[in-house]
Amino acid sequence: MLPKHPQLRCPRPLPQRRGRGRARTRGASARCPPQTALPAGTGSGLGLQHRAAARSGGNRARCPPVPVSVPALTRVGASPRRGAQGATGTGTGTGTGTGTGTGTGTGTGRRLLLSTPIFYANGPPHIGHLYSALLADALLRHRRLRAAGPARLCTGTDEHGLKIQQAAAAAGTSPAELCERVSALFRQALTRAGVAYTDFIRTSEPRHQRAVRHFWGALGDAGVLYKGSYEGWYCTPEESFLPESQLAERTDSQGRPCKVSLESGHEVHWTKEENYMFRLSAFRDPLHSWLRDNPRAIFPNSFYQCVLRWLDEDLPDLSVSRERSRLQWGIPVPGDPTQTIYVWVDALVNYLSVLGYPESHGAWWPAVHHVVGKDILKFHALYWPALLLAAGLEPPERILVHSHWTVRGQKMSKSLGNVVEPSVCMGQYGVDGFRYFLLRQGVPERDCDYYDEKVVKLVNSELADALGGLLNRSTAPSINPSNTYPRFSEPCFPKVLDCREAKGTGRACAEDYELMAAVASLPAQVDSYFQGFQIYKALECIAQCVRQTNGFFQRHRPWKLDRRDAGEQLWLDTILHVTLECLRVYGMLLQPVVPHMADKLLSRLGVGPGERGLTGLTFLARYDGKPCPFEGRQLGPDTGILFHRLGKSETVKRKQEAQVPDKQLL
């Protein structure tokens, strides 16, 4: 879980941009104190200690003018830095992750790590979590089918922070036990949904804590950390300080005045503490350079433009630790037992932990694509790249951002009782049915609305009726008694340069040639949309072609043809051949989205496991005078209906009966 950063309105003397002198902020006056040396034993390589007093919402602030060396955008990894082990944290947990070894996948291309956010372990998964994971999973599966090179997919749980500490105390259990339960729920949900993750990281694992301590040491060596005092309005559920501009006056349950977060409605409390600050203000220009040189680093473009606007605004330094007297459940600051590393810094380092940082990450980093929700864009597109640059590492190659799911136009909320739980939906609609719905309806650029009737209508129409019905009709014993892949007749479907020439040259009509052209171009279209993080558009194209194929089948009514007539039999076989070729292409292209259903479809067509890659995918080879390896082949066994129609759905119960309710779980 990544909270909002504390909105410090401090002047930032480094770097000076466009000839300006002292930086100015809204209503802030500032003085910079002289540098003072760190006391003995206060950390590894933190350089100088400084004190800055700041208050959110434009209050008086002090900050140190320390020169900062900003690393250049260079490829790092040949000689990993060692040391900076620091103290051992209390948040060690008992679980272990899955897989930290070599990359998986096929092909000889470059390596790629795909990642989901690690999910905060304060409650069970909801469909927003699953949507992030399914996007990454579909991208991974598509890449493997293209044999584009070794690839990995990492996910996991974020298990530190004040919310977990407080929730565990309220439930009379330990944070470790709470995290153990919730992490297991996420692992079970992702496994059931068919998410092919290669690494499941938990921030309570020793390998992660070691990576975080080393990363902190690298920041200290770079001179980008300083210690200062901070006071402001703190929101515990959001794990963040909030400025006055993000607060509203309310009354609590007892009628007393209070302040709440405008975004979440959670109550905030005035907090004053001493912590470490990260000199984010020094990285405005390096971040600008990175984004200018990599215009597709953040996608879709609307989010890229959003980050550019953030860079043109005030860029305050960030609090990167909490007083340990307030937060014990986390990783202690190396060499300073009075401080705990802030949960969002801890969480971001997971992407390095799974790669074996600091020793072996260079084999993969920075060939990394992060899939994240828009609510944590700032952390991944501003703070994380700045932290990486400070630590001598390149920013990730791409950050793929998606919007949120609402429920009947409302934000999902436990208080509203409208949280959609994946296990309930997968039980009601099937795993592949629910995967298809989320990836077909989810649009990265805008929020998407969920309601049960929409799921039923979509999967019945496109999976059960259009795709499943077409397979059943074209392989039925009454129309294909030999249960084979029929032969294609060139005289019935002659090759033409223009579909308008089709009239009078064979049995095929202009619409049939349009179908053939659409399906022939479909693999390239789908590949382009997957590369562009627009999976929903790829599925739109497939669904459109499936509808066209049903039109082709219905138009020629093969069940009406007389098989005793040789000419009619040739045309019947050609109709079935074209239909099965279309179905084969659809099954191949749907593998990343509905893997089990696609496997069932391809097995029914007699397409073997070694014939399902997307490299060199052909369609209707006989039309071009080339041999078709499937022609005349025996079809696979009939294993029943491809996708069963769903009955009229009642509203799914939002409190999942198959799992322990939240209040009992916590």
Rosetta blueprint (number, residue, H / E / L):
1 M L
2 L L
3 P L
4 K L
5 H L
6 P L
7 Q L
8 L L
9 R L
10 C L
11 P L
12 R L
13 P L
14 L L
15 P L
16 Q L
17 R L
18 R L
19 G L
20 R L
21 G L
22 R L
23 A L
24 R L
25 T L
26 R L
27 G L
28 A L
29 S L
30 A E
31 R E
32 C L
33 P L
34 P L
35 Q L
36 T E
37 A E
38 L L
39 P L
40 A L
41 G L
42 T L
43 G L
44 S L
45 G L
46 L L
47 G L
48 L E
49 Q E
50 H L
51 R L
52 A L
53 A E
54 A E
55 R E
56 S L
57 G L
58 G L
59 N L
60 R L
61 A E
62 R E
63 C L
64 P L
65 P L
66 V L
67 P L
68 V L
69 S L
70 V L
71 P L
72 A L
73 L L
74 T L
75 R L
76 V L
77 G L
78 A L
79 S L
80 P L
81 R L
82 R L
83 G L
84 A L
85 Q L
86 G L
87 A L
88 T L
89 G L
90 T L
91 G L
92 T L
93 G L
94 T L
95 G L
96 T L
97 G L
98 T E
99 G L
100 T L
101 G L
102 T L
103 G L
104 T E
105 G L
106 T L
107 G L
108 T L
109 G L
110 R L
111 R L
112 L E
113 L E
114 L E
115 S E
116 T L
117 P L
118 I L
119 F E
120 Y E
121 A L
122 N L
123 G L
124 P L
125 P L
126 H L
127 I H
128 G H
129 H H
130 L H
131 Y H
132 S H
133 A H
134 L H
135 L H
136 A H
137 D H
138 A H
139 L H
140 L H
141 R H
142 H H
143 R H
144 R H
145 L H
146 R L
147 A L
148 A L
149 G L
150 P L
151 A E
152 R E
153 L E
154 C E
155 T E
156 G E
157 T E
158 D E
159 E L
160 H L
161 G L
162 L H
163 K H
164 I H
165 Q H
166 Q H
167 A H
168 A H
169 A H
170 A H
171 A H
172 G L
173 T L
174 S L
175 P H
176 A H
177 E H
178 L H
179 C H
180 E H
181 R H
182 V H
183 S H
184 A H
185 L H
186 F H
187 R H
188 Q H
189 A H
190 L H
191 T H
192 R H
193 A L
194 G L
195 V L
196 A L
197 Y L
198 T L
199 D E
200 F E
201 I E
202 R E
203 T L
204 S L
205 E L
206 P H
207 R H
208 H H
209 Q H
210 R H
211 A H
212 V H
213 R H
214 H H
215 F H
216 W H
217 G H
218 A H
219 L H
220 G H
221 D H
222 A L
223 G L
224 V L
225 L E
226 Y E
227 K E
228 G E
229 S E
230 Y E
231 E E
232 G E
233 W E
234 Y E
235 C E
236 T L
237 P L
238 E L
239 E L
240 S E
241 F E
242 L E
243 P L
244 E H
245 S H
246 Q H
247 L E
248 A E
249 E E
250 R E
251 T E
252 D L
253 S L
254 Q L
255 G L
256 R L
257 P E
258 C E
259 K E
260 V E
261 S E
262 L L
263 E L
264 S L
265 G L
266 H L
267 E E
268 V L
269 H E
270 W E
271 T E
272 K E
273 E E
274 E E
275 N E
276 Y E
277 M E
278 F E
279 R L
280 L H
281 S H
282 A H
283 F H
284 R H
285 D H
286 P H
287 L H
288 H H
289 S H
290 W H
291 L H
292 R H
293 D H
294 N L
295 P L
296 R L
297 A L
298 I E
299 F E
300 P L
301 N H
302 S H
303 F H
304 Y H
305 Q H
306 C H
307 V H
308 L H
309 R H
310 W H
311 L H
312 D H
313 E L
314 D L
315 L L
316 P L
317 D L
318 L E
319 S E
320 V L
321 S E
322 R E
323 E E
324 R L
325 S L
326 R L
327 L L
328 Q L
329 W L
330 G L
331 I L
332 P E
333 V E
334 P L
335 G L
336 D E
337 P E
338 T E
339 Q E
340 T E
341 I E
342 Y L
343 V H
344 W H
345 V H
346 D H
347 A H
348 L H
349 V L
350 N H
351 Y H
352 L H
353 S H
354 V L
355 L L
356 G L
357 Y L
358 P L
359 E L
360 S L
361 H H
362 G H
363 A H
364 W L
365 W L
366 P L
367 A L
368 V E
369 H E
370 H E
371 V E
372 V E
373 G E
374 K H
375 D H
376 I H
377 L H
378 K H
379 F H
380 H H
381 A H
382 L H
383 Y H
384 W H
385 P H
386 A H
387 L H
388 L H
389 L H
390 A H
391 A L
392 G L
393 L L
394 E L
395 P L
396 P L
397 E L
398 R E
399 I E
400 L E
401 V E
402 H E
403 S L
404 H L
405 W E
406 T E
407 V E
408 R L
409 G L
410 Q E
411 K E
412 M L
413 S L
414 K L
415 S L
416 L L
417 G L
418 N L
419 V L
420 V L
421 E L
422 P H
423 S H
424 V H
425 C H
426 M H
427 G H
428 Q H
429 Y H
430 G L
431 V H
432 D H
433 G H
434 F H
435 R H
436 Y H
437 F H
438 L H
439 L H
440 R H
441 Q H
442 G L
443 V L
444 P L
445 E L
446 R L
447 D L
448 C E
449 D E
450 Y E
451 Y L
452 D H
453 E H
454 K H
455 V H
456 V H
457 K H
458 L H
459 V H
460 N H
461 S H
462 E H
463 L H
464 A H
465 D H
466 A H
467 L H
468 G H
469 G H
470 L H
471 L H
472 N H
473 R H
474 S H
475 T H
476 A L
477 P L
478 S L
479 I L
480 N L
481 P L
482 S L
483 N L
484 T E
485 Y L
486 P L
487 R L
488 F L
489 S L
490 E L
491 P L
492 C L
493 F L
494 P L
495 K L
496 V L
497 L L
498 D L
499 C H
500 R H
501 E H
502 A H
503 K L
504 G L
505 T L
506 G L
507 R L
508 A L
509 C L
510 A H
511 E H
512 D H
513 Y H
514 E H
515 L H
516 M H
517 A H
518 A H
519 V H
520 A H
521 S H
522 L H
523 P H
524 A H
525 Q H
526 V H
527 D H
528 S H
529 Y H
530 F H
531 Q H
532 G L
533 F L
534 Q L
535 I H
536 Y H
537 K H
538 A H
539 L H
540 E H
541 C H
542 I H
543 A H
544 Q H
545 C H
546 V H
547 R H
548 Q H
549 T H
550 N H
551 G H
552 F H
553 F H
554 Q H
555 R H
556 H H
557 R L
558 P H
559 W H
560 K H
561 L L
562 D L
563 R L
564 R L
565 D L
566 A H
567 G H
568 E H
569 Q H
570 L H
571 W H
572 L H
573 D H
574 T H
575 I H
576 L H
577 H H
578 V H
579 T H
580 L H
581 E H
582 C H
583 L H
584 R H
585 V H
586 Y H
587 G H
588 M H
589 L H
590 L L
591 Q L
592 P L
593 V L
594 V L
595 P H
596 H H
597 M H
598 A H
599 D H
600 K H
601 L H
602 L H
603 S H
604 R H
605 L L
606 G L
607 V L
608 G L
609 P H
610 G H
611 E H
612 R L
613 G L
614 L L
615 T L
616 G L
617 L L
618 T L
619 F L
620 L L
621 A H
622 R H
623 Y H
624 D H
625 G L
626 K L
627 P L
628 C L
629 P L
630 F L
631 E L
632 G L
633 R L
634 Q E
635 L L
636 G L
637 P L
638 D L
639 T L
640 G L
641 I L
642 L L
643 F L
644 H L
645 R L
646 L L
647 G L
648 K L
649 S L
650 E L
651 T L
652 V L
653 K L
654 R L
655 K L
656 Q L
657 E L
658 A L
659 Q L
660 V L
661 P L
662 D H
663 K H
664 Q H
665 L H
666 L L
